[in-house]
Amino acid sequence: MALFESYERRIDKINAVLNSYGISSIEEAEKITKDAGLDVYNMVKGIQPICFENACWAYIVGAAIAIKKGCRRAADAAAAIGEGLQAFCIPGSVADHRKVGLGHGNLGKMLLEETTECFCFLAGHESFAAAEGAIGIAKSANKVRQKPLRVILNGLGKDAAQIISRINGFTYVATEMDYVTGEVKELYRRSYSNGERAKVLCYGANDVTEGVAIMHKEKVDVSITGNSTNPTRFQHPVAGTYKKECIELGRKYFSVASGGGTGRTLHPDNMAAGPASYGMTDTMGRMHSDAQFAGSSSVPAHVEMMGLIGMGNNPMVGATVAVAVAIQQAADEGRF
């Protein structure tokens, strides 16, 4: 039985990357991580339990590369993990063309650098993957940062935001938009736990105007959009509008678009042209993003279809940060 999904289509490329770092096989990569005291497989499963086997092995390969490169800072380890993820991209796939694996590594690096102060999952709250990603970051990033990274969720619907907060132990922030002044007012906060999860702020908005105001309120530096059932009503319009306004203010904002692929989501032309047609979510992402991922923010099978690995893009952000932090901790303790 193959070690992971689409093994035959991936293994030659994986071995070539491993060999370039003096690692003979994927099994040796696993040994390198275990010798450093890391259980990468279960770390990844713990962030998105429904992820595919290839997701766990991709992070094992990425972690082994980071160790071989002597990465002692989590930020550097994250970039190296991206090399492992890229090695798993099926040649010729959408993910391969977009260098999505490297993109995930660089996003993780950005979240671990002190210059990034606030990260936002800009998602429709019908997607729990944003919560999975937020939990992965909240549990790990601040273990190595000097200044804690603020993590927020900003989505459509106040009831949904409060439900997500209650289920996951986040802090719900109730807001009211003043459409006369253009400012959003904070009404109250309610924390649903006392630990790391409570530091994640969860906002619900009634519309795009309020969503953009929330982005300004928190001074979001980096965000990733989801593609759930309201991508054209909320996530992409908020990211695009906030991007425009940040440019006008001279403020840096790095926008990542999760989703899109081969034109299979929300066709703008109804021609079912497959790869020849950008889907609407893909098109909107291209309009505002600094980096574009491929496949669903939440569904492992869709990201797999795009040629990367079987893990939602949002949980993947959490996994990259968590594994990178574990590598820095291992280095600090002299385990490699």
C-alpha positions in Angstrom: 0.0 0.0 0.0 1.3 3.4 -0.9 2.5 5.6 1.9 0.3 8.5 0.9 -2.1 9.7 -1.8 -0.8 10.0 -5.4 2.6 8.5 -4.3 3.7 7.5 -7.8 3.0 11.0 -9.2 5.0 12.7 -6.4 7.8 10.6 -5.2 10.4 11.3 -7.9 10.2 15.0 -7.4 10.2 14.6 -3.6 13.3 12.4 -3.7 15.1 14.9 -6.0 14.5 17.7 -3.5 15.5 15.5 -0.5 18.7 14.3 -2.3 19.7 17.9 -2.9 19.9 18.3 0.9 21.7 15.0 1.4 18.7 13.1 2.5 18.4 9.7 0.8 14.7 9.0 1.2 11.4 10.1 2.8 12.0 7.5 5.5 15.3 9.2 6.4 13.5 12.5 6.5 11.1 11.0 9.1 14.1 9.8 11.1 15.7 13.2 11.1 12.6 14.8 12.6 12.1 12.1 15.2 15.8 12.3 16.2 15.1 16.0 16.9 12.2 14.9 19.1 9.5 16.1 16.7 6.2 14.2 16.1 5.3 16.1 13.0 2.7 13.6 11.8 0.5 14.0 14.8 1.1 17.8 15.0 -0.5 18.1 11.5 -3.3 15.7 12.3 -4.0 17.7 15.4 -4.7 20.8 13.4 -7.0 19.3 10.8 -7.9 15.7 11.7 -9.5 15.1 8.3 -6.3 16.0 6.4 -4.8 13.4 4.0 -1.7 11.3 4.7 0.3 13.2 2.1 -0.2 16.4 4.2 1.5 14.8 7.2 4.4 13.5 5.1 4.8 16.9 3.3 5.4 18.5 6.7 7.8 15.8 7.7 9.8 16.4 4.5 9.7 20.2 5.1 10.8 19.8 8.7 13.7 17.6 7.7 14.8 20.2 5.2 14.6 22.9 7.8 16.7 20.8 10.2 19.3 19.9 7.5 19.5 23.6 6.6 20.2 24.4 10.3 17.2 26.7 10.6 17.3 27.9 14.2 14.6 30.6 13.9 11.0 29.6 13.4 10.6 32.2 10.6 13.5 30.6 8.6 12.1 27.1 9.4 8.7 28.1 7.9 10.3 29.1 4.6 12.2 25.8 4.5 8.9 23.9 5.3 7.6 25.6 2.1 10.2 23.8 0.1 8.9 20.5 1.4 5.3 21.5 0.5 6.4 22.5 -2.9 8.2 19.2 -3.4 4.8 17.5 -3.0 3.1 19.6 -5.8 2.3 17.3 -8.7 4.3 18.5 -11.8 2.2 20.5 -14.2 -0.6 21.1 -11.7 -2.2 24.5 -10.7 -0.4 24.3 -7.3 2.9 23.7 -9.1 2.5 26.5 -11.5 1.6 29.0 -8.7 4.4 27.7 -6.4 1.8 27.4 -3.7 4.0 25.3 -1.5 6.6 28.0 -1.4 3.8 30.6 -0.8 2.6 28.8 2.3 6.2 28.7 3.6 6.6 32.4 3.0 3.3 33.2 4.6 4.3 31.3 7.7 7.6 33.1 7.8 5.7 36.4 7.6 3.5 35.5 10.6 6.6 34.7 12.6 8.4 37.9 11.9 8.0 40.8 14.3 7.0 43.2 11.5 3.6 41.5 11.2 1.4 42.5 14.1 -2.1 41.4 13.1 -3.2 38.4 11.0 -6.8 38.0 9.8 -8.7 35.0 8.6 -11.1 36.8 6.3 -13.7 34.0 5.9 -17.3 33.2 5.7 -18.1 31.8 9.1 -19.7 28.7 7.6 -16.1 27.5 7.2 -14.7 26.0 10.3 -11.3 25.8 8.7 -10.5 29.4 9.7 -11.0 28.3 13.3 -8.7 25.4 12.8 -6.0 27.6 11.3 -6.4 30.2 14.1 -6.1 27.6 16.8 -2.9 26.3 15.2 -1.4 29.8 15.2 -2.6 30.8 18.6 -1.1 27.8 20.3 2.3 28.2 18.8 3.3 31.6 17.2 3.7 33.6 20.4 6.0 31.0 21.9 8.8 32.4 19.8 7.7 36.0 19.0 8.9 38.9 21.2 5.6 40.8 20.5 2.5 38.6 20.5 0.8 38.1 17.1 -2.8 39.3 17.2 -5.0 36.8 15.3 -8.6 37.7 14.3 -11.5 36.2 12.4 -13.6 38.6 10.3 -16.6 37.1 8.7 -20.2 37.6 7.5 -22.8 37.3 10.1 -22.8 38.2 13.8 -24.7 35.1 15.0 -22.2 32.9 13.1 -19.3 34.7 14.7 -20.6 34.2 18.2 -21.3 30.5 17.6 -17.8 30.0 16.2 -16.4 31.8 19.2 -18.4 29.7 21.7 -17.5 26.4 20.0 -13.8 27.2 19.8 -13.2 29.2 22.9 -12.5 32.5 21.1 -13.4 36.0 22.2 -16.5 37.3 20.4 -16.3 41.1 19.7 -19.7 42.6 19.1 -19.7 45.7 16.8 -22.1 48.2 15.4 -21.4 50.1 12.2 -22.1 53.8 12.2 -22.9 54.5 8.5 -23.0 58.2 9.0 -19.4 58.6 10.4 -18.1 55.5 8.6 -16.7 54.1 11.9 -17.3 50.8 13.6 -18.1 50.9 17.3 -17.2 48.1 19.6 -20.1 47.2 21.9 -18.7 44.5 24.1 -16.4 41.4 24.2 -17.1 38.0 25.5 -14.4 35.4 26.0 -15.4 31.7 25.8 -12.2 30.4 27.4 -9.3 31.5 29.5 -6.4 30.1 27.5 -4.6 30.8 24.2 -7.8 30.4 22.3 -9.3 33.4 24.1 -6.7 35.6 22.5 -8.3 35.0 19.1 -10.8 37.7 18.4 -13.8 36.8 16.3 -15.8 39.5 14.6 -19.1 39.2 12.7 -20.1 41.9 10.1 -23.4 42.7 8.5 -21.9 43.8 5.2 -18.7 44.7 3.3 -18.6 48.2 4.7 -18.5 46.9 8.3 -16.0 44.2 7.3 -13.6 46.8 5.9 -14.0 49.0 9.0 -13.1 46.0 11.2 -9.9 45.5 9.2 -9.0 49.2 9.8 -9.9 48.9 13.5 -7.5 46.0 14.0 -4.9 47.4 11.6 -4.6 44.1 9.8 -1.2 43.5 8.2 -1.7 40.1 6.5 -4.9 38.3 5.7 -6.1 35.1 3.9 -9.5 35.0 2.3 -11.6 31.9 2.4 -13.9 30.7 -0.4 -17.0 29.5 1.3 -20.6 30.2 0.3 -20.3 34.0 0.4 -17.0 34.7 -1.5 -18.5 37.2 -3.9 -20.6 38.9 -1.1 -17.9 39.4 1.5 -14.4 38.0 1.6 -12.9 39.1 -1.7 -14.7 42.5 -1.7 -13.5 43.3 1.8 -9.9 42.3 1.0 -9.9 44.3 -2.3 -11.5 47.4 -0.7 -9.1 47.3 2.3 -6.2 46.8 -0.1 -7.1 49.9 -2.0 -7.6 52.0 1.1 -4.3 50.8 2.6 -2.5 51.9 -0.6 -4.1 55.3 -0.3 -3.0 55.5 3.4 0.5 54.4 2.6 0.1 51.3 4.8 1.5 47.9 4.0 -1.1 45.1 3.7 -0.3 41.6 2.3 -3.4 39.8 0.9 -3.4 36.1 0.4 -6.3 34.6 -1.7 -7.2 31.1 -0.8 -9.3 29.2 -3.3 -9.9 29.1 -7.0 -8.3 26.6 -9.3 -9.4 25.4 -12.6 -12.5 27.4 -13.1 -14.8 25.0 -11.3 -16.2 27.5 -8.7 -18.8 30.0 -9.7 -18.3 30.2 -13.4 -18.4 33.7 -14.8 -19.0 32.4 -18.3 -21.0 29.2 -17.8 -18.9 27.6 -20.6 -17.5 24.9 -18.3 -14.1 25.6 -19.9 -12.1 24.0 -17.2 -8.6 25.2 -17.0 -9.3 27.7 -19.8 -11.8 29.6 -17.6 -11.0 31.2 -14.3 -13.8 30.6 -11.8 -15.2 33.7 -10.2 -13.5 33.1 -6.9 -10.2 32.6 -8.7 -10.8 35.8 -10.7 -11.6 37.9 -7.7 -8.6 36.6 -5.8 -6.3 37.7 -8.7 -7.6 41.2 -8.4 -6.4 41.9 -4.9 -3.9 39.2 -3.8 -0.2 39.4 -3.3 -0.1 35.6 -3.2 -2.7 33.2 -4.4 -3.2 29.7 -3.2 -5.0 26.9 -5.0 -8.1 25.0 -3.8 -10.4 25.3 -0.9 -9.7 27.1 2.3 -11.2 24.2 4.2 -11.7 21.0 2.1 -8.6 18.7 1.9 -9.8 16.9 -1.3 -10.1 20.2 -3.2 -6.6 21.3 -2.4 -5.4 17.8 -3.4 -7.2 18.2 -6.7 -5.2 21.3 -7.4 -2.0 19.3 -7.0 -0.8 20.3 -3.6 -1.7 18.2 -0.6 -4.9 17.1 1.1 -5.3 19.8 3.7 -7.4 23.0 3.7 -5.4 26.2 3.0 -6.4 27.8 6.3 -5.4 24.9 8.6 -2.2 24.6 6.5 -1.3 28.1 7.7 -1.7 26.9 11.3 0.3 23.7 10.6 3.2 25.7 9.0 3.5 28.0 12.0 3.2 25.2 14.5 5.8 22.9 13.0 8.2 25.9 12.4 7.9 26.9 16.1 8.5 23.3 17.2 11.7 23.3 15.1 13.0 26.5 16.8 12.2 25.0 20.2 14.2 21.8 19.3 17.1 24.0 18.2 17.0 26.0 21.4 17.1 22.8 23.4 20.1 21.5 21.4 18.2 18.6 19.8 19.9 19.3 16.4 
